[in-house]
Every structure is written in structure tokens, then in C-alpha cells.
Amino acid sequence: MHRIVILGAGYAGMAAAVNLAGRTKRREDVRVTVVNATERFTERLRLHQIAAGQQVADLRVPELLEGTGVEFVRGWVTGIDATARTVRVDDEQVLEYDTLVYALGGMADTASVPGVDDHAYTFDSAHDAQLLAQRLTGLGSGTVAVCGSGLTGVEAAAEIAEQHPELAVVLIGREEPGAAMGPKAKAYLHAALERLGVRVRAGAEIIKVLPDFVELAGGETVAADAVLWTSGVRVSPLAAAAGLDVDDRGRIITDAALRSVSHPEVYAIGDAAAIRQNYGVMHGTCQSGMPTGVHAAMSIVRQMKGKQPKPFRFGYYHTPVSLGRHDAVVQFTKPDNSPRGWVLTGRRAVWYKETVTAAPWPTYGRMTKFPSSGSIWPRGGRFTR
Ligand SMILES: Cc1cc2nc3c(=O)[nH]c(=O)nc-3n(C[C@H](O)[C@H](O)[C@H](O)COP(=O)(O)OP(=O)(O)OC[C@H]3O[C@@H](n4cnc5c(N)ncnc54)[C@H](O)[C@@H]3O)c2cc1C
């Protein structure tokens, strides 16, 4: 019996699980187990919608896995023994593995600025987003400070401003919103934020979060009745604690086939992995996370057949950004994520963004029956060759 344990049922872990299910369904000698903190699939791409008070679908992982032969364990992974090849869940259950797929994702970095852990809301789970939604609904008036001017911050600020016109929204961060986009997309994004009444405070270094305000370097303060923290990414310390080679952000360093360089029986995928392509180490996205999961599944099956896994190649192709429910902008990109001249805006962009956001769940369902349907993604051409 070859025991495969997948840690995390997010975008990458689910892709690995359903693809393995599809590829091993006729094999009696393979057992696949998925461990996740919740039964509910966290649609991270919709957390800003939840925070703004919208209802989103309640997608259940065990329901999707029903009939696939994949075992689901609900629990919190508390330790990995990479020598004994075991995983500890909720400090009590022990799972043995022959191959481990590490897909625990990342969360907002709430540790590097004092006060964030105590006073700020995050988008680490649907529950966290719901807590912010409750706070915003109860406010009636006041200011929401969205800290972090990356795309998560932009989407959150726009969504909250649109759904809560009674609240003032200020978006605070080091870089100007849409900094990595081309001039056309960036100008569109800025105009949309202005139309929605979002005040942008770029070039700001946040040094402290207090119950009623955010303090910036230089002494300036921004009054805030609610603070959302979207800045930075932190990963689980479990991989480093288990002795796996990790980078300076705690992500597992992988070889070209997505195996840990120190522990080749461990595959690392999604946001928790430091995956190098010719253009640099990939940054975490859903568009890249799902292919890493599928590639890990294909590689594990190849290895079980005595073949060598192939190198993983991926090229980015788009950056879709919602600007509330009625507006969006899509920046199409080169494989290294630099902007192309091609941009979608307005209603066509809203449709595009929603199509992309809604796609993963039905894709997982399809992969349990037709696993090769998940193997189509842009390989990056000359950028990754
Ligand atoms: C608000 C928001 C908007 C975003 N928008 C986009 C977008 O438009 N496009 C895009 O490409 N990307 C977007 N992203 C980024 C994208 O969501 C991530 O890159 C993607 O979720 C990474 O997938 P993953 O499987 O690695 O991790 P995740 O999806 O985070 O999954 C990790 C899973 O592991 C579980 N887990 C973690 N630790 C433990 C533990 N110790 N024990 C048990 N379970 C655990 C979690 O509960 C979760 O289910 C967005 C992110 C946010 C927060």
C-alpha cells in the first residue's frame, strides 16, 4: 500500500487530491488522505466579498470527494516527523505516509508590525472575513483602514466602499495600487477607486496598529474604526520545524519536479512552496497553485510506475482584479508576470473575473473523472525553457 497524505485542501491541495483520485481510482495499492482545518473549502478569491457582507456558496470538501476513494480528515496539522514519515493532527491522531504533499498555503503576516495581531482583521479564513463583515455592519459610520496596497487590499477596499457607502475607506500601503500593472490598467484601477470614494495613502510605512488608529513612520496617524490587514505573507512554521529546507520566508524549497530538495518524498505546492522558474521564484496565486497540485499528482503516479517525474513549467497569463461587483480590470501578462499591452475593463472584465473565480470547484469535480483535463496550463514558452 502506497500512502499519500495531502496537507491542506486549498486551491493547490484540492487539485492534487482530485487529480490523484482520478489517476489512481483503479489501483487497490494506493491510499490518498487529505487533511484540512475545515470541511468548507475556503474560496480565498471571494473573501473580500464575504467581508463586505455578501453570501457566497458553501462548498464542502468531503462532498466533492465522496465516491472518489480519497479519505478526508478534518483537523489541524500540528507536527510533521520527516524521519518517521508521520503527520500529527490535532496533537492526537498520527498519519503515516510514503509520499507527503504539503499544501498548507499562506496567511497574512500579522507578526511583523506591533498591534496587528491584537487589533486588525485578516483574510486568513472565511470565519475571519465574517468577523470583519459583522464589525462593518455594526459600525453605521466611521473609517475602515485597509492596510496593504497589493491587489488583495485593492479588491477589499473597493468591495467595502461599494457595499458600505456610509463608511469612509482608506487604503494604506508602501506601493501605489496596481504598481505591477501597465499604465492603462493602473489608470483604470485608480479611477475606479476614486469613483468609489476610496482614499489612497501610498508610500506609507505602517509601524503600529492601535484600537482606534494606525500609526505611520514619521508620526502621522490615520484614525480607523476597523483595520483590515492584507500586507505580507507568512507560511506555517511546520515545514521548517520538521527540518525541511525552507527559504527565508519559510517556504519549502523544491527541485524542478516540485519535490523538497532535502526530503524528496515530500512534494510542496501552492503558496507554501518556493518554486523557481527561469524568471525567478513564483509568487503565490490561484492560477499557478492549481497547476502545481496537478503536476505533483502526475509526478507521484509517474514515480509509482517507475518513471522519473518531469520538471514543472508555468507561465503567468493574467491578473484579474475586481473593483466592487460592477467593475473590474484584467491585466494580461507575459509568462514572467510583466504586463502586456492588452487590458479588459468594465463589464467584460467583471464577467471574466467571475468566470475565473467560479472555475476551480467545477474543475475539481471534472478532474475526479477526467484527470487529464487538469493538465492544460500555459507552460511559459521561452520564459521557462
Ligand atoms: C482576498 C484574496 C484574494 C485573492 N485573489 C486572488 C486572485 O484573484 N487570483 C489569484 O490567482 N490569487 C488570488 N489570491 C491568492 C490565492 O488565494 C492563493 O495564492 C491561493 O489560495 C494559494 O493556494 P494554496 O492551496 O497554496 O493555499 P490555500 O488556498 O490558502 O489553502 C491552504 C489550506 O490549508 C489549510 N491549512 C493551513 N494550515 C493548516 C493546518 N496547520 N492544518 C490543517 N489545515 C491547514 C487551510 O485551511 C486551507 O484550506 C487571493 C488571496 C486572497 C486572500
The ligand as an SDF file (V2000), in Angstrom:
LIG
                    3D

 53 58  0  0  0  0  0  0  0  0999 V2000
   -8.7060   38.0430   -0.5840 C   0  0  0  0  0  0  0  0  0  0  0  0
   -7.8120   37.2900   -1.5230 C   0  0  0  0  0  0  0  0  0  0  0  0
   -7.9900   37.4310   -2.8870 C   0  0  0  0  0  0  0  0  0  0  0  0
   -7.1670   36.7210   -3.7710 C   0  0  0  0  0  0  0  0  0  0  0  0
   -7.3930   36.8800   -5.1000 N   0  0  0  0  0  0  0  0  0  0  0  0
   -6.6660   36.1600   -5.9670 C   0  0  0  0  0  0  0  0  0  0  0  0
   -6.9320   36.2450   -7.3740 C   0  0  0  0  0  0  0  0  0  0  0  0
   -7.8020   36.9930   -7.8070 O   0  0  0  0  0  0  0  0  0  0  0  0
   -6.2090   35.4750   -8.2130 N   0  0  0  0  0  0  0  0  0  0  0  0
   -5.2340   34.6240   -7.7560 C   0  0  0  0  0  0  0  0  0  0  0  0
   -4.6340   33.9280   -8.5810 O   0  0  0  0  0  0  0  0  0  0  0  0
   -4.9410   34.5270   -6.4480 N   0  0  0  0  0  0  0  0  0  0  0  0
   -5.6250   35.2760   -5.5390 C   0  0  0  0  0  0  0  0  0  0  0  0
   -5.3510   35.1760   -4.2100 N   0  0  0  0  0  0  0  0  0  0  0  0
   -4.2300   34.2970   -3.8030 C   0  0  0  0  0  0  0  0  0  0  0  0
   -4.7110   32.8530   -3.7500 C   0  0  0  0  0  0  0  0  0  0  0  0
   -5.8600   32.7850   -2.9750 O   0  0  0  0  0  0  0  0  0  0  0  0
   -3.6290   31.9510   -3.1630 C   0  0  0  0  0  0  0  0  0  0  0  0
   -2.4640   32.0710   -3.9370 O   0  0  0  0  0  0  0  0  0  0  0  0
   -4.1190   30.5010   -3.1480 C   0  0  0  0  0  0  0  0  0  0  0  0
   -5.1770   30.3850   -2.2160 O   0  0  0  0  0  0  0  0  0  0  0  0
   -2.9920   29.5280   -2.7730 C   0  0  0  0  0  0  0  0  0  0  0  0
   -3.4960   28.2250   -2.7330 O   0  0  0  0  0  0  0  0  0  0  0  0
   -2.9260   27.1810   -1.6830 P   0  0  0  0  0  0  0  0  0  0  0  0
   -3.6550   25.9050   -1.9280 O   0  0  0  0  0  0  0  0  0  0  0  0
   -1.4600   27.1860   -1.6890 O   0  0  0  0  0  0  0  0  0  0  0  0
   -3.3390   27.7550   -0.2450 O   0  0  0  0  0  0  0  0  0  0  0  0
   -4.7970   27.9670    0.3590 P   0  0  0  0  0  0  0  0  0  0  0  0
   -5.7980   28.1570   -0.7000 O   0  0  0  0  0  0  0  0  0  0  0  0
   -4.6280   29.0390    1.3750 O   0  0  0  0  0  0  0  0  0  0  0  0
   -5.1020   26.5870    1.1040 O   0  0  0  0  0  0  0  0  0  0  0  0
   -4.4140   26.1730    2.2520 C   0  0  0  0  0  0  0  0  0  0  0  0
   -5.3270   25.2270    3.0120 C   0  0  0  0  0  0  0  0  0  0  0  0
   -4.6000   24.6610    4.1070 O   0  0  0  0  0  0  0  0  0  0  0  0
   -5.3760   24.7180    5.2940 C   0  0  0  0  0  0  0  0  0  0  0  0
   -4.4390   24.7860    6.4150 N   0  0  0  0  0  0  0  0  0  0  0  0
   -3.4680   25.6860    6.6530 C   0  0  0  0  0  0  0  0  0  0  0  0
   -2.7740   25.3590    7.7480 N   0  0  0  0  0  0  0  0  0  0  0  0
   -3.3250   24.2140    8.2140 C   0  0  0  0  0  0  0  0  0  0  0  0
   -3.0150   23.3330    9.2920 C   0  0  0  0  0  0  0  0  0  0  0  0
   -1.9760   23.5520   10.1250 N   0  0  0  0  0  0  0  0  0  0  0  0
   -3.7810   22.2430    9.4600 N   0  0  0  0  0  0  0  0  0  0  0  0
   -4.8140   21.9640    8.6130 C   0  0  0  0  0  0  0  0  0  0  0  0
   -5.1250   22.7370    7.5650 N   0  0  0  0  0  0  0  0  0  0  0  0
   -4.3860   23.8490    7.3670 C   0  0  0  0  0  0  0  0  0  0  0  0
   -6.2100   25.9720    5.1220 C   0  0  0  0  0  0  0  0  0  0  0  0
   -7.3620   25.8990    5.9510 O   0  0  0  0  0  0  0  0  0  0  0  0
   -6.5420   25.9220    3.6250 C   0  0  0  0  0  0  0  0  0  0  0  0
   -7.6970   25.1590    3.3920 O   0  0  0  0  0  0  0  0  0  0  0  0
   -6.1350   35.8730   -3.2940 C   0  0  0  0  0  0  0  0  0  0  0  0
   -5.9380   35.7350   -1.9190 C   0  0  0  0  0  0  0  0  0  0  0  0
   -6.7610   36.4470   -1.0290 C   0  0  0  0  0  0  0  0  0  0  0  0
   -6.5310   36.2860    0.4630 C   0  0  0  0  0  0  0  0  0  0  0  0
  1  2  1  0
  2  3  1  0
  2 52  2  0
  3  4  2  0
  4  5  1  0
  4 50  1  0
  5  6  2  0
  6  7  1  0
  6 13  1  0
  7  8  2  0
  7  9  1  0
  9 10  1  0
 10 11  2  0
 10 12  1  0
 12 13  2  0
 13 14  1  0
 14 15  1  0
 14 50  1  0
 15 16  1  0
 16 17  1  0
 16 18  1  0
 18 19  1  0
 18 20  1  0
 20 21  1  0
 20 22  1  0
 22 23  1  0
 23 24  1  0
 24 25  2  0
 24 26  1  0
 24 27  1  0
 27 28  1  0
 28 29  2  0
 28 30  1  0
 28 31  1  0
 31 32  1  0
 32 33  1  0
 33 34  1  0
 33 48  1  0
 34 35  1  0
 35 36  1  0
 35 46  1  0
 36 37  1  0
 36 45  1  0
 37 38  2  0
 38 39  1  0
 39 40  1  0
 39 45  2  0
 40 41  1  0
 40 42  2  0
 42 43  1  0
 43 44  2  0
 44 45  1  0
 46 47  1  0
 46 48  1  0
 48 49  1  0
 50 51  2  0
 51 52  1  0
 52 53  1  0
M  END
$$$$
